[in-house]
Amino acid sequence: MAAHATLGVMLSLVELERVADALSSEFVGGRVERWVAPDRGRLAFSIYRRGEHEKRKATLGLDVRPELARIGLLERMPKAPSNQPAFSAFLRAHLSRARLEAVGLRGGDRQLMLKFSAREGEFTLLLSLFGRRSNLYLLDAEDRVLQALRPLGETRSELGVGAAYTDPGAAPPQAGVDRFPQASGLALLAAIERHYGEQIEGRAADEDRRRLVGALKKERKAAARRLERIEAELEESDQATSLQRDGELLKANLGRVEPGADKVVVEDFSTGEPVQIRLDASRSPKANLEAIFKRYQKLLRRLTKAGGQVDAAREALRAAEALKAEVDGLDDLSEILERAEVKRLMGRYATKVATNAVSSQPKKPALPAAYRSLARKLHPRRYRSAEGLEIWVGRSDEANDVLTTRLARGKDLFFHLDGAPGSHVILRTEGREDPPPEAILDACELAVHYSKQKNAGRADVHVVPIKNVKKPKGAKRGLVYVSGGKSVHLRREAARLERILASKIDD
């Protein structure tokens, strides 16, 4: 297909330079209205700019999936997922209504910088287009990495959250080819998105064909095996005839059978020839007779069933062969894929896989092994901090006990309000000695929110290592004693609470 000719070709340096010029002229001075991460590896934001003579509003999409990495103009804002990823949740909390101050390239290479100013300071979104290492980074005013859209281990393992960003070591950049020479401004951004959209559609069509051909191969193989099995059963009809004859002969000569005999020789009614019938010496003559007729009846039922199935098995194999021939003769499979029988076939055999290294759908978080055997009412609420650490919150007094005494471990931190009842909150530190301060503040916000002081503007939250939390024998549910630790005087932030609540992880 023609659309595949440039598949895997990212934006060239000359194209990215033109994109930076277009964004500068069209959107610098505008304010962001909304951040959405529709699926893994993608981010979209709407920006509004009021000029002297006109108002301009647009939705920009950034994609860091390998082979598709780009920035383009979207027709509409994508639908937001039910659980916002940490990256977009952080942007919503800290860069709401942020102003776009400047656009440019970093280091003269394929690194597009979008510089924003927000209430909390200066930030830079850095779109880095380097093949399988493509990523989108959020940097603070000191050039430190705050967030990354893809895991750093997949793209730049030498970088770390909180550490200074460094440019990747690479060969001198090449200008490359401009594939959109006729377009400029917003038209250039729209042309880029349209170009890659066609590639994605073509790739999806190829993937649908691959899945359907694979499903048909499995269906034809299964149908052939089924037909072979049924025909083999039908070939046992001679055995059924022999069992019926042996049963009738043994019945007529039952009085001649000696107890404990393992065989008997009788005369065939129709031919007069001697017939040897094998017996089970441990059974009585009557029991041997019943066993022969029982095997005969069982075989007869199998033959009857196979006889009714053979035509259907032959038709299933014929239909699979015909569909394979039809698929081989068509370029466009859209009509075939809509057929009910094909949808059933695909659902039975074809597992859809992502066409890119970054999945197009967010993975459902796995249920932690620590509490898979617990009743659901004891499962903690789970949230994800801006840095990606999980925060667990007890749902009840009983669940608080389970969370604090059985689920929390190692270097996890315990959070609870000083002098006020509320849920136990655990920050899962993943063994870190010094969890990020932002994660600690996120856990403090949740501790206040799930307490009797949830509407307070300020609160003191006790933070202590889980090893310093003990439950006395016989103490009532939810009651624990702590030693050491420190108190955090929290000044409530509505934006932080909104962001952390939006990061809830559903079991």
Backbone torsions as a table, in degrees:
resi	resn	phi	psi	omega
1	MET	NA	142.2	-174.2
2	ALA	-62.9	-34.6	-176.9
3	ALA	-63.5	-12.2	-175.9
4	HIS	-94.2	0.7	-173.5
5	ALA	-61.3	-35.4	-177.5
6	THR	-113.1	21.9	179.9
7	LEU	-61.0	130.3	-179.0
8	GLY	95.8	-5.6	178.9
9	VAL	-90.9	112.8	179.5
10	MET	-78.6	178.1	175.0
11	LEU	-60.6	131.5	177.8
12	SER	-77.1	169.5	179.8
13	LEU	-62.1	-42.9	-179.2
14	VAL	-65.7	-35.6	177.6
15	GLU	-67.9	-40.6	-179.3
16	LEU	-68.0	-34.3	175.5
17	GLU	-61.9	-40.9	179.0
18	ARG	-68.9	-35.6	176.2
19	VAL	-62.4	-44.2	179.6
20	ALA	-60.5	-41.9	178.4
21	ASP	-63.3	-41.5	-179.2
22	ALA	-64.5	-46.0	179.9
23	LEU	-63.7	-38.2	179.4
24	SER	-62.0	-46.1	-176.3
25	SER	-74.1	-28.9	-173.8
26	GLU	-93.9	-32.9	-166.7
27	PHE	-128.8	-11.5	177.8
28	VAL	-60.0	131.7	-174.1
29	GLY	98.0	-12.6	178.8
30	GLY	-82.3	166.1	-179.0
31	ARG	-118.1	141.9	178.4
32	VAL	-74.5	134.2	178.3
33	GLU	-102.9	-28.0	-175.2
34	ARG	-159.4	142.5	174.7
35	TRP	-116.8	133.6	178.7
36	VAL	-143.0	133.0	170.7
37	ALA	-109.5	94.3	-173.0
38	PRO	-66.4	-31.5	174.8
39	ASP	-161.6	179.9	-173.2
40	ARG	-64.6	133.5	177.4
41	GLY	86.9	3.8	-178.3
42	ARG	-132.4	148.0	175.1
43	LEU	-142.5	140.5	176.3
44	ALA	-131.2	146.7	174.2
45	PHE	-147.3	145.8	177.2
46	SER	-99.6	141.8	-177.4
47	ILE	-132.8	140.2	-175.1
48	TYR	-125.1	130.3	179.3
49	ARG	-133.3	128.8	177.4
50	ARG	-103.3	114.8	178.4
51	GLY	-96.0	-176.1	-179.4
52	GLU	-66.8	-35.5	-173.4
53	HIS	-119.4	-7.8	-177.8
54	GLU	-155.5	162.0	174.0
55	LYS	-108.3	142.4	-178.3
56	ARG	-132.8	129.2	177.3
57	LYS	-135.4	136.0	-178.2
58	ALA	-150.4	162.1	175.4
59	THR	-116.1	122.6	-179.4
60	LEU	-106.2	140.2	178.6
61	GLY	-116.6	132.0	176.4
62	LEU	-115.2	131.8	-175.3
63	ASP	-129.5	128.2	179.3
64	VAL	-118.0	17.1	175.8
65	ARG	-69.5	133.7	-179.4
66	PRO	-51.1	139.0	-179.6
67	GLU	76.0	-12.3	-179.3
68	LEU	-122.2	5.8	-173.9
69	ALA	-61.9	130.2	-174.9
70	ARG	-174.0	176.4	165.4
71	ILE	-131.8	136.3	-177.8
72	GLY	-152.0	174.7	-179.4
73	LEU	-95.5	121.5	-179.4
74	LEU	-92.4	149.3	177.7
75	GLU	-71.7	-31.8	-179.1
76	ARG	-153.2	162.3	177.8
77	MET	-71.8	127.4	177.9
78	PRO	-63.4	157.6	177.8
79	LYS	-69.4	133.8	179.9
80	ALA	-77.4	141.5	176.3
81	PRO	-69.8	163.7	-179.1
82	SER	-65.3	-33.5	177.5
83	ASN	-116.5	112.8	179.7
84	GLN	-69.4	131.2	174.7
85	PRO	-61.7	162.4	-175.9
86	ALA	-59.3	-35.6	-176.1
87	PHE	-63.5	-53.3	-178.1
88	SER	-70.6	-31.7	177.2
89	ALA	-63.7	-39.1	177.9
90	PHE	-65.1	-43.1	179.1
91	LEU	-62.1	-42.4	179.6
92	ARG	-63.2	-36.0	-177.2
93	ALA	-77.4	-34.8	-171.2
94	HIS	-112.4	-18.5	-177.5
95	LEU	-122.6	25.1	173.8
96	SER	-65.4	132.9	-178.7
97	ARG	62.0	24.3	178.2
98	ALA	-66.5	149.2	-179.0
99	ARG	-102.4	131.3	177.0
100	LEU	-78.5	114.9	-174.5
101	GLU	-96.5	-33.8	-176.5
102	ALA	-161.9	155.5	176.6
103	VAL	-134.9	137.1	178.1
104	GLY	-170.3	179.3	177.4
105	LEU	-102.3	144.5	179.9
106	ARG	-98.5	129.9	175.5
107	GLY	65.1	17.2	-179.4
108	GLY	63.8	21.9	-177.8
109	ASP	-123.7	-172.9	-176.0
110	ARG	-79.4	62.8	176.1
111	GLN	-132.2	104.7	-176.8
112	LEU	-90.5	124.1	-179.5
113	MET	-103.6	126.4	171.6
114	LEU	-113.8	108.7	-175.6
115	LYS	-96.0	126.7	-177.8
116	PHE	-119.7	151.7	168.4
117	SER	-118.0	134.5	-179.0
118	ALA	-135.0	177.5	-179.2
119	ARG	-58.7	-31.9	-176.2
120	GLU	-91.9	2.2	177.0
121	GLY	131.0	-159.7	-177.0
122	GLU	-98.0	140.1	179.4
123	PHE	-137.6	156.0	176.2
124	THR	-131.2	126.4	167.8
125	LEU	-91.5	122.0	-176.1
126	LEU	-115.3	108.7	177.3
127	LEU	-89.7	110.3	-175.2
128	SER	-105.5	115.4	-175.4
129	LEU	-107.3	91.9	-179.9
130	PHE	-136.7	63.4	175.4
131	GLY	58.9	-129.2	-177.1
132	ARG	-70.0	-11.2	177.6
133	ARG	-96.7	9.5	-179.8
134	SER	-60.5	140.7	-179.6
135	ASN	-160.6	167.6	175.4
136	LEU	-121.8	121.1	-176.5
137	TYR	-112.6	147.2	170.5
138	LEU	-110.0	121.3	-178.0
139	LEU	-113.1	149.7	176.6
140	ASP	-90.1	-173.5	-176.2
141	ALA	-64.6	-23.8	179.1
142	GLU	-94.6	13.4	176.9
143	ASP	70.2	23.9	177.1
144	ARG	-91.5	146.5	-179.4
145	VAL	-75.2	120.9	176.2
146	LEU	-98.7	-39.7	-176.9
147	GLN	-150.9	160.6	172.4
148	ALA	-140.5	138.5	-177.4
149	LEU	-68.8	-40.9	173.0
150	ARG	-102.2	152.9	177.9
151	PRO	-57.1	137.6	-178.7
152	LEU	-60.2	-31.9	-180.0
153	GLY	-64.1	-22.1	179.8
154	GLU	-85.5	-19.5	-172.3
155	THR	-123.5	-55.3	-177.9
156	ARG	-137.7	82.0	-175.4
157	SER	-65.1	-18.6	179.7
158	GLU	-75.7	-14.4	177.9
159	LEU	-85.9	161.0	177.1
160	GLY	-148.2	148.5	177.1
161	VAL	-63.3	128.6	-177.8
162	GLY	93.6	-13.3	179.2
163	ALA	-94.9	160.8	-179.7
164	ALA	-67.9	140.4	177.0
165	TYR	-76.5	137.8	175.7
166	THR	-124.1	144.7	178.5
167	ASP	-68.6	144.8	178.9
168	PRO	-69.7	142.5	175.3
169	GLY	-74.3	123.9	-176.2
170	ALA	-152.2	167.2	176.3
171	ALA	-66.8	157.9	178.1
172	PRO	-52.4	133.9	-176.2
173	PRO	-65.5	145.4	175.1
174	GLN	-105.0	142.4	-177.4
175	ALA	-62.0	-39.0	-179.8
176	GLY	77.2	-169.1	-175.1
177	VAL	-105.4	141.8	174.6
178	ASP	-94.6	110.4	-179.1
179	ARG	-88.5	-2.3	-176.3
180	PHE	-128.6	51.7	-173.0
181	PRO	-66.8	-23.9	-175.7
182	GLN	-85.3	-11.3	-175.0
183	ALA	-107.1	148.1	176.6
184	SER	-148.1	165.4	178.6
185	GLY	59.4	-139.6	179.5
186	LEU	-61.9	-32.2	179.3
187	ALA	-62.3	-34.8	177.3
188	LEU	-65.1	-46.3	179.7
189	LEU	-63.3	-38.0	178.0
190	ALA	-68.4	-39.2	-179.7
191	ALA	-65.0	-39.1	177.9
192	ILE	-61.5	-48.2	-178.7
193	GLU	-64.3	-38.9	179.4
194	ARG	-65.2	-42.1	-179.5
195	HIS	-60.3	-49.4	-179.0
196	TYR	-72.7	-30.4	175.8
197	GLY	-61.0	-39.8	177.9
198	GLU	-65.6	-38.5	177.5
199	GLN	-63.5	-43.0	179.9
200	ILE	-62.5	-42.3	178.5
201	GLU	-62.9	-42.6	178.6
202	GLY	-64.0	-40.3	178.3
203	ARG	-65.1	-40.4	178.5
204	ALA	-62.8	-38.9	178.7
205	ALA	-64.1	-42.5	177.8
206	ASP	-63.4	-39.6	179.6
207	GLU	-66.1	-40.4	176.9
208	ASP	-61.2	-41.2	178.5
209	ARG	-64.3	-45.1	-180.0
210	ARG	-59.8	-42.9	-179.7
211	ARG	-66.3	-41.7	-179.0
212	LEU	-67.5	-43.4	178.9
213	VAL	-62.4	-41.1	177.9
214	GLY	-64.0	-40.9	178.2
215	ALA	-64.8	-40.8	179.2
216	LEU	-64.6	-38.3	178.6
217	LYS	-61.2	-44.4	178.8
218	LYS	-66.6	-39.7	-179.9
219	GLU	-64.4	-44.4	179.7
220	ARG	-64.3	-39.7	179.3
221	LYS	-65.8	-43.1	179.0
222	ALA	-65.6	-40.6	179.8
223	ALA	-64.9	-40.0	179.4
224	ALA	-65.6	-41.6	178.0
225	ARG	-64.1	-40.7	-179.9
226	ARG	-63.8	-43.3	179.2
227	LEU	-65.4	-40.9	179.7
228	GLU	-62.2	-40.9	-179.8
229	ARG	-65.6	-43.8	-178.4
230	ILE	-65.5	-41.6	179.6
231	GLU	-66.8	-33.9	177.0
232	ALA	-65.7	-37.9	177.8
233	GLU	-65.7	-39.4	179.9
234	LEU	-65.7	-27.6	178.8
235	GLU	-69.4	-12.3	179.1
236	GLU	-82.3	7.9	-178.7
237	SER	-61.1	-33.7	178.1
238	ASP	-63.6	-36.9	178.5
239	GLN	-64.9	-37.4	178.2
240	ALA	-64.1	-39.6	178.7
241	THR	-63.5	-41.9	179.8
242	SER	-65.1	-42.2	178.4
243	LEU	-62.0	-41.3	179.7
244	GLN	-63.6	-43.3	178.8
245	ARG	-62.6	-45.3	-178.8
246	ASP	-62.3	-38.5	180.0
247	GLY	-65.0	-43.9	-180.0
248	GLU	-66.0	-41.8	179.8
249	LEU	-65.8	-42.9	180.0
250	LEU	-65.4	-36.5	179.1
251	LYS	-62.2	-40.4	-179.0
252	ALA	-73.0	-23.8	-175.8
253	ASN	-117.4	25.5	-174.0
254	LEU	-61.5	-34.1	-178.0
255	GLY	-68.9	-17.7	-178.7
256	ARG	-87.0	-9.2	-174.7
257	VAL	-81.6	125.4	177.2
258	GLU	-79.0	138.6	176.5
259	PRO	-58.3	136.4	179.5
260	GLY	84.8	-1.0	179.4
261	ALA	-72.3	145.5	178.5
262	ASP	-102.9	1.1	174.6
263	LYS	-164.5	162.7	175.9
264	VAL	-146.3	143.1	179.6
265	VAL	-112.0	123.9	-178.6
266	VAL	-130.2	169.4	-178.4
267	GLU	-96.6	132.1	178.7
268	ASP	-67.9	133.2	-178.3
269	PHE	-60.7	-42.1	-169.8
270	SER	-87.3	-32.5	-175.7
271	THR	-108.3	-19.4	-176.4
272	GLY	78.7	0.5	-179.1
273	GLU	-80.3	150.3	177.5
274	PRO	-71.7	141.4	-179.8
275	VAL	-127.9	126.0	178.4
276	GLN	-95.7	126.1	-179.9
277	ILE	-112.2	121.1	179.4
278	ARG	-78.0	140.7	-176.9
279	LEU	-126.8	162.3	173.0
280	ASP	-94.6	112.1	-174.5
281	ALA	-61.7	-23.0	-178.3
282	SER	-81.3	-8.2	-178.9
283	ARG	-106.2	158.2	176.1
284	SER	-75.3	163.8	177.8
285	PRO	-56.2	-41.9	-179.8
286	LYS	-65.4	-40.8	179.4
287	ALA	-65.1	-35.7	176.2
288	ASN	-64.7	-39.3	178.5
289	LEU	-63.6	-44.8	179.7
290	GLU	-64.0	-37.2	-179.6
291	ALA	-66.0	-39.5	179.6
292	ILE	-64.2	-46.4	-179.5
293	PHE	-67.8	-31.8	177.8
294	LYS	-65.5	-43.7	177.1
295	ARG	-64.3	-37.1	178.9
296	TYR	-64.0	-44.9	-179.8
297	GLN	-65.3	-38.6	178.9
298	LYS	-65.1	-44.3	178.7
299	LEU	-65.5	-36.5	180.0
300	LEU	-64.6	-40.5	177.8
301	ARG	-64.0	-40.6	178.4
302	ARG	-63.1	-40.8	-179.6
303	LEU	-66.9	-39.0	178.9
304	THR	-64.0	-43.3	178.9
305	LYS	-65.5	-43.7	-180.0
306	ALA	-63.7	-37.8	179.2
307	GLY	-62.2	-34.4	178.7
308	GLY	-78.4	-19.6	-176.7
309	GLN	-94.8	-20.2	-171.3
310	VAL	-63.1	-39.6	179.8
311	ASP	-66.0	-40.6	179.6
312	ALA	-65.7	-38.8	179.1
313	ALA	-65.6	-41.7	177.8
314	ARG	-64.3	-38.2	179.7
315	GLU	-68.8	-38.2	178.5
316	ALA	-63.1	-41.6	178.2
317	LEU	-66.9	-41.3	179.1
318	ARG	-63.4	-42.4	-179.5
319	ALA	-64.7	-39.9	178.6
320	ALA	-64.6	-41.1	178.2
321	GLU	-64.9	-40.4	-179.3
322	ALA	-67.0	-41.1	179.0
323	LEU	-66.0	-38.1	177.2
324	LYS	-61.5	-43.3	178.9
325	ALA	-64.6	-37.6	179.1
326	GLU	-66.4	-43.1	179.2
327	VAL	-63.0	-41.5	-179.0
328	ASP	-63.5	-25.0	-176.4
329	GLY	-94.5	2.1	-176.2
330	LEU	-119.7	144.5	172.3
331	ASP	-89.8	-36.1	-178.3
332	ASP	-105.9	116.8	-177.1
333	LEU	-101.1	9.9	-174.1
334	SER	-58.9	-40.8	-178.8
335	GLU	-68.7	-42.2	-178.8
336	ILE	-64.1	-40.0	-177.0
337	LEU	-67.2	-17.7	179.2
338	GLU	-86.9	-10.3	-179.7
339	ARG	-67.8	141.3	-177.1
340	ALA	-61.3	-41.5	-178.1
341	GLU	-68.4	-30.8	178.0
342	VAL	-73.1	-39.2	176.7
343	LYS	-61.2	-40.2	177.9
344	ARG	-65.3	-39.9	179.7
345	LEU	-63.0	-45.7	-179.9
346	MET	-64.6	-40.3	178.6
347	GLY	-64.5	-30.5	-177.8
348	ARG	-77.3	-40.3	-171.1
349	TYR	-116.4	-32.2	-166.7
350	ALA	-95.9	111.9	174.2
351	THR	-90.5	121.6	-178.3
352	LYS	-78.5	131.3	177.1
353	VAL	-117.0	156.4	-179.4
354	ALA	-68.0	145.7	179.6
355	THR	-88.4	0.2	-178.5
356	ASN	-131.4	163.3	179.2
357	ALA	-62.8	-29.4	175.3
358	VAL	-99.3	122.3	-177.3
359	SER	-57.9	144.4	178.7
360	SER	-79.0	-11.2	178.7
361	GLN	-124.1	140.5	178.6
362	PRO	-66.9	138.9	178.4
363	LYS	-75.2	139.3	176.6
364	LYS	-72.7	126.9	-177.6
365	PRO	-59.4	136.8	179.1
366	ALA	-70.4	146.1	177.4
367	LEU	-70.6	125.0	-178.3
368	PRO	-55.4	135.8	-178.8
369	ALA	-61.6	-25.9	-175.8
370	ALA	-59.3	-29.9	-176.9
371	TYR	-131.3	25.8	178.4
372	ARG	-64.1	-29.0	-178.1
373	SER	-88.8	-2.5	-178.0
374	LEU	-83.6	152.6	172.0
375	ALA	-61.1	146.3	-174.9
376	ARG	-57.7	-33.0	-177.8
377	LYS	-65.2	-17.2	179.1
378	LEU	-94.7	-5.9	178.1
379	HIS	-68.3	133.2	177.1
380	PRO	-74.0	156.0	166.9
381	ARG	-68.4	141.1	-177.4
382	ARG	-121.6	133.8	176.9
383	TYR	-131.7	161.4	179.4
384	ARG	-118.3	125.9	179.4
385	SER	-70.5	169.8	-179.6
386	ALA	-60.9	-26.4	-179.2
387	GLU	-92.4	1.4	176.3
388	GLY	96.8	-3.1	177.4
389	LEU	-78.1	146.0	179.5
390	GLU	-86.2	145.4	175.9
391	ILE	-122.4	124.5	-177.3
392	TRP	-108.3	139.1	-176.6
393	VAL	-128.5	128.5	178.8
394	GLY	-69.4	146.0	-176.7
395	ARG	-95.1	-19.6	-175.8
396	SER	-158.3	175.6	177.8
397	ASP	-59.3	-44.5	179.6
398	GLU	-64.6	-42.4	179.1
399	ALA	-67.1	-33.5	175.4
400	ASN	-59.6	-44.4	179.1
401	ASP	-60.2	-46.8	-178.8
402	VAL	-62.3	-44.1	-178.7
403	LEU	-61.4	-47.4	-172.5
404	THR	-79.3	-36.1	-174.0
405	THR	-97.6	-18.9	-176.0
406	ARG	-120.6	-36.5	-173.7
407	LEU	-92.2	-40.9	-180.0
408	ALA	-72.0	145.2	-178.5
409	ARG	-162.1	174.3	174.4
410	GLY	61.3	-126.7	-177.2
411	LYS	-99.6	19.1	176.7
412	ASP	-59.7	153.5	179.4
413	LEU	-111.3	142.4	-179.6
414	PHE	-104.5	135.2	-179.1
415	PHE	-125.7	135.5	177.1
416	HIS	-159.3	146.5	-179.7
417	LEU	-70.1	139.6	173.9
418	ASP	-73.2	121.0	173.3
419	GLY	73.2	19.3	179.5
420	ALA	-146.1	137.2	178.7
421	PRO	-70.4	150.2	178.4
422	GLY	176.7	179.1	-179.0
423	SER	-71.3	149.1	170.3
424	HIS	-75.9	139.0	-179.5
425	VAL	-125.4	132.7	-179.2
426	ILE	-122.4	127.4	171.3
427	LEU	-94.2	116.7	179.6
428	ARG	-79.7	102.7	-171.5
429	THR	-82.7	-7.5	-177.7
430	GLU	55.9	34.2	176.1
431	GLY	83.5	5.0	-177.6
432	ARG	-77.9	137.4	178.2
433	GLU	-74.5	-33.8	-175.8
434	ASP	-128.9	78.7	179.4
435	PRO	-60.0	151.9	-177.3
436	PRO	-56.9	140.3	178.6
437	PRO	-57.0	-35.4	-180.0
438	GLU	-63.6	-37.6	178.5
439	ALA	-65.4	-37.7	178.2
440	ILE	-64.8	-42.3	178.3
441	LEU	-66.8	-36.0	176.2
442	ASP	-60.6	-44.3	-179.9
443	ALA	-65.9	-36.8	177.5
444	CYS	-62.9	-42.7	178.4
445	GLU	-58.0	-43.3	179.9
446	LEU	-68.0	-36.7	178.7
447	ALA	-62.3	-38.6	178.1
448	VAL	-73.3	-42.6	-177.4
449	HIS	-60.2	-38.5	-179.3
450	TYR	-98.4	49.1	178.3
451	SER	-142.5	176.9	177.8
452	LYS	-70.6	-11.0	179.5
453	GLN	-106.4	30.0	-172.9
454	LYS	-60.7	-23.4	-178.7
455	ASN	-97.0	4.3	-179.2
456	ALA	-70.7	145.5	177.2
457	GLY	-80.8	-25.3	177.2
458	ARG	-138.5	153.4	179.1
459	ALA	-161.2	154.7	175.7
460	ASP	-102.4	122.7	-177.7
461	VAL	-114.0	128.0	179.4
462	HIS	-85.0	129.3	178.8
463	VAL	-121.4	127.5	-176.1
464	VAL	-149.5	144.5	175.1
465	PRO	-59.3	143.9	-174.9
466	ILE	-62.4	-26.3	179.1
467	LYS	-65.9	-17.8	179.5
468	ASN	-96.1	12.1	179.4
469	VAL	-108.2	122.2	-178.2
470	LYS	-126.9	148.1	174.3
471	LYS	-112.8	113.3	-179.5
472	PRO	-63.4	148.1	177.4
473	LYS	-62.5	130.2	178.7
474	GLY	84.6	-2.1	-180.0
475	ALA	-68.5	150.6	-179.1
476	LYS	-68.1	163.0	-177.0
477	ARG	-59.3	137.9	176.3
478	GLY	85.2	-6.3	-177.3
479	LEU	-97.3	125.6	176.0
480	VAL	-135.9	160.5	175.3
481	TYR	-111.9	139.5	179.9
482	VAL	-124.1	155.3	176.6
483	SER	-136.5	144.7	179.0
484	GLY	74.4	-151.2	-180.0
485	GLY	80.0	-164.1	-179.1
486	LYS	-150.4	165.8	175.7
487	SER	-109.6	136.4	176.0
488	VAL	-105.9	120.4	176.1
489	HIS	-83.1	104.6	-172.3
490	LEU	-94.2	126.9	169.5
491	ARG	-96.8	114.4	-171.9
492	ARG	-60.5	142.3	177.0
493	GLU	-127.7	113.3	-178.7
494	ALA	-60.7	-38.7	-178.7
495	ALA	-65.8	-39.9	178.6
496	ARG	-64.3	-45.4	179.9
497	LEU	-62.0	-42.3	179.3
498	GLU	-60.8	-42.8	-178.6
499	ARG	-67.4	-42.9	-176.9
500	ILE	-71.8	-35.6	176.7
501	LEU	-67.5	-32.4	178.1
502	ALA	-70.5	-16.2	-177.7
503	SER	-90.3	11.6	-176.1
504	LYS	-55.3	136.7	179.7
505	ILE	-102.9	120.1	179.4
506	ASP	-85.7	138.2	176.8
507	ASP	-70.0	NA	NA
